[in-house]
Amino acid sequence: MAVQYDLEGQKRAYAKWAPIYDKVYVRLLADAQRKAARAAAACGPQILEVGVGTGLVLPYYPKGTRVSGIDLSFEMLQKAVEKKVMRGLDQVGLLAAMDACRLGFADATFDAVTVPFVITLVPDPEGALDEMRRVLKPGGEIVIASKLGADEGPAMHIEQALAPLVKRVGWSIAFKAGRLRAWAARYPDMEVVEMSPVFPVGFFKLVRIRRKAAA
């Protein structure tokens, strides 16, 4: 039986967040966003950002790249378009409303796909990752910045102890890092090449998943 996702509900929630999102998150997420943009640009010029939101990451992509951004929310995208115009972000091209699980791009279009703080919000993360792999060129990378819980060890126990506090500020550690490793293991051409902590706390991580070039 097909799973029904509340995409309209998500759009309504994002519409409410759009006017204040930057004020809440601009400094908190900057380190991870900057590092994600840098890692994506190292793969090549053609970059897709999934969940571009208000465009907080867009200024971090260097000149010479060509960035397309997609998001579910028209309200968020309007803010991203404003940034593109007001800051003269010539490296930013298409900004479009699109479902991450139904990307309107041809196979092997992009050198990198960036996913800044959105993978845990997608109703079907593995389905979205499947689509990202489809549009990714061999040798390219999916670069994820996200809140990811530890799978085991002391870090996992600390996170569990802090879970009630974390929940109060709207975060969750329910999405474990191992879920990304498990997805990559489904495909012989995908490998996790980096999973490292970024500011401000340990469960913010930068993950790079590479699509191996054909032999």
N, C-alpha and C positions, 0 to 999 in steps of 0.2 A: 504494500500500500504506500502511495506517495506521501511524503511528509510535507505538511503545509507550514510555511514559515510566515511569521507576521511581519512582512516587509513594510506594510503601511504603518504598523505600530512603531517600527524603528524610525521611519521617516518623520513621524510626528515627534518622537523624542528628540531627534537631531535638530528639528526645526526650533524647538525650545532652547536647545543648547547653543545654537549658532551665534546669538548676539553676545554671549559671555564666555564662550569656549576659550578664546585666546587669553583673556584676562586670568583664567583659572590655570591654564596649562602651559603658557608660553615659556616660563622659566623652568618649570618642573621637568619638562620633557626635552628641553633643548639639547642636552648632551647626547641622548640616544638618537634624536632626529638628525643631528649633525653627523654622527658616526654612520648612521644608516645611509644617508645621502652620499657620503664619501665612499663607502663600500660599494654602493651601486654604481657610482661614476667610474670606479676602477675597473668595472667589467666592460664598459663601452658606452657610447653616447646615447643609445636608444633605451630610455627608461620608462617603465610604467609604474605609477604609484597607485596602489589600491587602497581606498579609504583616504583620499587626499584631504577631506574635511574642509577646513577654512584655509588651507594652504600653508600651515605653519612650517612645513618642511621645504617648501618650494625655494625660498631664498638660499638654502644650503647647497643646492645643486650647482656645480660650477658652470661657467660659460663654456660653450662648446658641447654641452649635453643637449638632448632633445627630450623633454619630459612630457608625458601624457598623464593626466590624473583623472581618476574616476571616483565617484561617490554616489551613495543612494540619495542623499539629501540635496535638493535644489538650493535650500537656504544656506547650507554649508558651502556649496559650490559658488554661490554669489560672492561670498567673502573671499574665496580663493581667486576669483576673477578680479576682484578689487585689488588684491595684493599684486597680481600679475601686472595690472595696468599701472597702479600707483608707484610700484617699485621698479618698473621697467624690466621685468623678468623675461628677457627675450628667449631664455632657454626653455620656457614653458610653452607648450603648444596646446594640444587638445585638453579641455576640461569638460567632462561629460558625466551625466547621470547614467549609472550602469550598475547592475547587480554583479558582485564579485564572482558568483557562480555561473554567470552567463556573459562572459567577456566577448565584446563584439570586435575582436581582432583576429587576424589570420594566425595560423600556427607559426611558431618560431619568428615572431616579430621583434622581440625586445632582448637587449643584452642583459637587462636586470629588471626585476620586479621588486619594488619596495613596499613593505606592509607595516606602516608605523602605527602601533597601538590600536589595531583593529581586528587582528585574527581571533582574539578571544570573544569578540562581539558578533562575529559572523555565525548565523544559525547552523551552517554546515561548513566548518573550517576545512575538512578534508576535501569536500567538493570544490571549495574555492581554490585550495592548493592544486588540485587536479587541473583547474583552468589556468592557473598561473604557470604550471609546468608546460601546458600546451602552447602558450604564447611565448615561452622562453626559448631563446636560441641555445643549442648545445654549447657548452662552455660558459653559459650565463649563470646568474645566481638569483635566488629568491632571498631577499634581505628583510628579516623580520625584527622589529623592535617591539617588545611587548612585556606585559606582566606575566611571568611564568613561574609557577610553583616548582619547588625542588621535588624530585621523585623519591628521594631517600636521604638518610644521613641526618646530621645535626641541623642542617639548614631547614629540612622538612619539619622537624619538631619545633624549631623556633617559629617558623611561619604558621604552624598550626596554633601555637600559643598566641600569636599576634592576630589571628584571623578575625576575631570579633572587632578589634580596633580598626583593622584594614577595611572591614565591611562598612564601618561607619562613614568612611570617606569615599565610598562607592567603588572600591576595588575588590578583587577576589583573587585567591591563589588556587582556585579549583582547576584551572587549566594548567596541566603539568607539562614541563619541558619534554618529557618522554613521549608526549603525544606527537610532537613534531618529528622526533626520531623515528617513531613507529610509522608515520606517514612516508617519510623518505625511504624507509626500508622496503616499502611495497614495490619500489621501482629500481631496477638494476642500474639505471643511469643517474640516480639522485643520491647525493651524499651530504651529510651535515659536516661542514668544514670548520665551523666556529660556533660556539655558544658561550658567550662571555658576559659578565655582569657590567652594567652601566649605571651611572649616577641616576637617582640618588640612593636607591636601596637594592639589595641583592636580587630581589625577584623581578627587577627590570633587567631584561637581557637583550643582547643583540645576537641574532641567529642568522647564519649564512648557510643556505642549502644550494649546492652547486649541481647543475645538470652537466654531466660528463660529456665531453666532446666525443663524437663518433670515432671509433678506432680506425 
